């Protein structure tokens, strides 16, 4: 994605990504977020002209999650589960490419997408789940993960971590690494790698963009602060990355394990 009006990275990054994570598990493959799908590539109009005109996604079929999974020698049916940080159009567009997969999402987020308020209607594209996915609705529980409560575990190796604020039911997805550490896909809880540091220093355009998209400012900023604390205290044990920062994507471009 090459956002309009970046002014060479001074206002906003001149390049952003839709970072997905593929996890090989004994029972099948798990995708964390799916980015844009093949149907988005075939019909960009369903994403809405304002989004396409401002964000300017490449919409290259070779960059879809399906194409990348196939390039690794797998088929779409090998993906048995998809865990979504949230249902914004740049995170969920590819679920239709994996029709047999169970799609895991927090209940509040599913409610927001299926029964949106007037404001929420602008961010969700129902055509992306018109195929009738196998939704796996999860509610917050009392479990704990590094001080984050109300997490939901998908086995011993994958945890949904509530990080609300950007959307009604936004979450992070934590995946245990083969070495015993963790990867935390933090979705859109932040947009720029500097937001893990104290003080954060994202470009001004990203600050404004996040404020415009948030549904709960206090929750979003509180969770950003909690992520900064997690990063400061556990950076050797937990690798935190967001959905759109190019530098974080490139640092993790080599498969783990």
C-alpha positions as CSV (number, residue, x, y, z in Angstrom):
1,X,0.0,0.0,0.0
2,X,1.3,3.5,-0.9
3,X,-0.8,6.0,0.9
4,X,-1.6,9.3,-0.9
5,X,-0.1,12.4,0.7
6,X,2.8,10.8,2.5
7,X,5.2,13.5,1.3
8,X,8.2,11.2,1.2
9,X,7.4,9.7,4.6
10,X,7.3,13.0,6.4
11,X,3.5,12.9,7.0
12,X,2.9,9.1,6.8
13,X,4.9,6.1,5.6
14,X,5.2,6.1,1.8
15,X,4.8,2.3,1.9
16,X,2.7,0.0,4.2
17,X,2.0,-3.7,4.2
18,X,-0.8,-6.1,5.2
19,X,1.2,-8.4,7.4
20,X,-0.1,-11.9,7.7
21,X,1.4,-14.8,9.7
22,X,1.3,-18.5,8.6
23,X,1.7,-21.0,11.4
24,X,2.4,-24.7,10.8
25,X,0.6,-26.8,13.4
26,X,0.2,-30.6,13.7
27,X,-3.5,-30.4,12.8
28,X,-3.1,-28.0,9.9
29,X,-2.1,-24.5,8.9
30,X,-3.2,-21.4,10.8
31,X,-3.4,-18.0,9.2
32,X,-3.3,-14.8,11.4
33,X,-5.2,-12.2,9.3
34,X,-5.5,-12.7,5.5
35,X,-5.0,-9.3,4.0
36,X,-6.6,-8.6,0.6
37,X,-8.0,-11.7,-1.2
38,X,-8.2,-12.8,-4.8
39,X,-11.8,-11.4,-5.1
40,X,-10.5,-8.0,-4.0
41,X,-7.9,-8.2,-6.7
42,X,-10.5,-9.1,-9.3
43,X,-13.0,-6.4,-8.2
44,X,-11.2,-3.5,-6.4
45,X,-14.5,-1.6,-6.5
46,X,-15.9,-3.6,-3.6
47,X,-13.3,-2.1,-1.3
48,X,-14.8,1.4,-2.0
49,X,-13.3,4.1,-4.1
50,X,-12.3,6.3,-1.1
51,X,-10.2,3.5,0.4
52,X,-8.6,2.6,-2.9
53,X,-8.0,6.2,-3.8
54,X,-6.3,7.1,-0.5
55,X,-4.5,4.0,0.5
56,X,-3.7,2.8,-3.0
57,X,-3.2,-0.9,-2.4
58,X,-1.2,-2.8,-5.0
59,X,-3.8,-5.6,-5.2
60,X,-1.4,-8.0,-6.8
61,X,-2.6,-11.6,-6.8
62,X,0.9,-12.9,-6.2
63,X,0.9,-11.0,-2.9
64,X,-2.4,-12.5,-1.6
65,X,-2.2,-15.0,1.3
66,X,-3.5,-17.7,-1.0
67,X,-0.7,-17.2,-3.5
68,X,1.9,-17.1,-0.7
69,X,0.5,-20.3,0.9
70,X,0.6,-22.0,-2.5
71,X,4.2,-20.8,-3.1
72,X,5.2,-22.7,0.0
73,X,3.8,-25.9,-1.4
74,X,0.5,-26.0,0.4
75,X,-3.1,-25.8,-0.8
76,X,-6.0,-23.7,0.4
77,X,-7.5,-26.7,2.1
78,X,-4.4,-27.1,4.2
79,X,-5.4,-23.9,6.1
80,X,-7.7,-25.3,8.8
81,X,-8.0,-22.2,10.9
82,X,-7.8,-18.4,10.5
83,X,-7.4,-16.1,13.5
84,X,-8.4,-12.5,12.9
85,X,-7.2,-9.5,14.8
86,X,-10.3,-7.7,13.5
87,X,-12.6,-7.5,10.5
88,X,-11.4,-4.3,8.7
89,X,-11.4,-4.8,5.0
90,X,-7.6,-5.0,4.7
91,X,-7.4,-7.8,7.2
92,X,-10.2,-10.1,6.2
93,X,-10.4,-10.0,2.4
94,X,-8.8,-13.3,1.9
95,X,-11.0,-15.5,4.1
96,X,-13.0,-16.5,1.0
97,X,-9.9,-18.0,-0.5
98,X,-9.9,-20.6,2.4
99,X,-13.6,-21.7,2.5
100,X,-12.9,-24.8,4.6
101,X,-11.1,-22.9,7.4
102,X,-12.6,-22.1,10.8
103,X,-12.5,-18.3,11.3
104,X,-11.8,-17.3,14.9
105,X,-12.8,-13.9,16.1
106,X,-13.9,-12.2,19.3
107,X,-17.7,-12.0,19.7
108,X,-17.7,-8.2,20.0
109,X,-15.9,-7.8,16.7
110,X,-18.2,-10.3,14.9
111,X,-21.2,-8.3,16.2
112,X,-19.7,-5.1,15.0
113,X,-19.2,-6.5,11.5
114,X,-22.5,-8.3,11.2
115,X,-24.6,-5.6,12.9
116,X,-22.5,-2.4,12.5
117,X,-23.5,1.1,13.8
118,X,-23.7,3.8,11.3
119,X,-20.1,4.8,11.9
120,X,-18.9,1.2,11.7
121,X,-20.5,0.6,8.4
122,X,-17.8,2.6,6.7
123,X,-15.1,0.1,7.7
124,X,-16.6,-3.4,7.1
125,X,-17.2,-5.0,3.6
126,X,-19.8,-7.7,4.0
127,X,-19.0,-9.1,0.5
128,X,-15.8,-10.4,2.0
129,X,-17.7,-13.0,4.0
130,X,-20.6,-13.5,1.7
131,X,-19.5,-17.1,1.2
132,X,-20.7,-17.9,4.7
133,X,-17.5,-18.7,6.7
134,X,-17.4,-21.1,9.6
135,X,-17.3,-18.4,12.3
136,X,-15.8,-19.5,15.6
137,X,-17.0,-16.9,18.1
138,X,-14.9,-16.4,21.2
139,X,-15.7,-14.6,24.3
140,X,-13.3,-13.1,26.8
141,X,-12.3,-15.5,29.6
142,X,-10.3,-15.0,32.8
143,X,-7.1,-16.5,31.6
144,X,-3.8,-14.5,31.8
145,X,-1.0,-14.0,29.3
146,X,1.9,-11.9,30.5
147,X,-0.4,-9.7,32.5
148,X,-3.1,-9.4,29.8
149,X,-6.3,-10.9,31.1
150,X,-9.5,-12.2,29.5
151,X,-7.5,-14.0,26.8
152,X,-8.8,-17.0,24.9
153,X,-6.5,-19.9,24.0
154,X,-6.7,-21.9,20.8
155,X,-4.7,-24.8,22.1
156,X,-1.4,-24.4,23.9
157,X,0.3,-22.4,21.1
158,X,-2.2,-19.7,20.1
159,X,-3.8,-17.0,22.3
160,X,-6.3,-14.3,21.4
161,X,-5.4,-11.2,23.5
162,X,-8.0,-8.4,23.8
163,X,-6.6,-5.1,22.5
164,X,-9.8,-3.1,22.0
165,X,-10.0,0.4,20.9
166,X,-9.2,0.5,17.2
167,X,-12.4,-1.5,16.7
168,X,-15.0,-2.8,19.1
169,X,-13.5,-6.3,19.4
170,X,-9.9,-5.9,18.2
171,X,-7.4,-8.4,19.5
172,X,-3.8,-9.4,19.2
173,X,-2.9,-13.0,18.3
174,X,0.0,-14.5,20.2
175,X,1.7,-17.6,18.7
176,X,4.3,-19.7,20.6
177,X,7.6,-20.0,18.7
178,X,9.4,-23.3,18.4
179,X,12.1,-22.0,20.9
180,X,9.4,-21.4,23.5
181,X,9.2,-17.6,23.0
182,X,6.2,-15.8,21.4
183,X,5.2,-13.8,18.4
184,X,2.5,-11.3,19.0
185,X,0.6,-10.0,16.0
186,X,-0.8,-6.8,17.4
187,X,-2.9,-6.0,14.4
188,X,-3.8,-2.3,14.3
189,X,-3.3,-1.6,18.0
190,X,-0.5,0.6,16.6
191,X,0.7,1.5,13.1
192,X,4.4,2.4,13.5
193,X,7.3,0.5,15.1
194,X,8.3,3.6,17.2
195,X,5.0,3.2,19.1
196,X,6.6,0.4,21.0
197,X,9.1,2.8,22.4
198,X,8.8,5.5,25.1
199,X,8.1,8.1,24.0
200,X,6.5,7.0,20.7
201,X,7.3,9.0,17.6
202,X,5.0,8.0,14.7
203,X,4.6,10.4,11.7
204,X,1.9,12.9,12.4
205,X,-0.3,11.5,9.6
206,X,-0.5,8.1,11.3
207,X,-1.4,9.8,14.6
208,X,-4.3,11.5,12.9
209,X,-5.3,8.4,11.0
210,X,-5.4,6.2,14.1
211,X,-7.5,8.8,15.9
212,X,-10.0,9.0,13.0
213,X,-10.4,5.2,12.9
214,X,-10.6,4.4,16.6
215,X,-13.9,3.5,18.3
216,X,-12.6,4.1,21.8
217,X,-9.7,6.5,22.3
218,X,-9.0,5.7,26.0
219,X,-9.0,1.9,25.4
220,X,-6.7,2.2,22.3
221,X,-4.1,4.5,24.0
222,X,-4.2,2.4,27.2
223,X,-3.5,-0.7,25.3
224,X,-0.7,1.0,23.4
225,X,0.9,1.8,26.8
226,X,0.5,-1.8,27.9
227,X,2.2,-3.0,24.8
228,X,5.1,-0.6,25.4
229,X,5.4,-2.1,28.9
230,X,5.3,-5.6,27.5
231,X,8.0,-4.7,24.9
232,X,10.2,-3.1,27.5
233,X,10.0,-6.0,29.9
234,X,9.9,-9.0,27.6
235,X,11.5,-8.1,24.3
236,X,13.9,-11.1,24.5
237,X,10.9,-13.4,25.0
238,X,8.1,-11.8,22.8
239,X,8.5,-10.4,19.3
240,X,5.7,-7.8,18.8
241,X,4.7,-6.6,15.4
242,X,1.8,-4.7,14.0
243,X,-0.1,-5.2,10.7
244,X,1.2,-2.4,8.6
245,X,4.8,-1.4,9.5
246,X,7.2,-2.3,6.6
247,X,10.3,-2.5,8.8
248,X,8.7,-5.0,11.1
249,X,7.5,-7.1,8.2
250,X,11.0,-7.1,6.6
251,X,12.6,-8.1,9.9
252,X,10.3,-11.2,10.0
253,X,10.4,-12.1,6.3
254,X,12.3,-15.3,7.0
255,X,10.1,-18.0,8.4
256,X,10.6,-18.8,12.1
257,X,11.4,-22.4,13.0
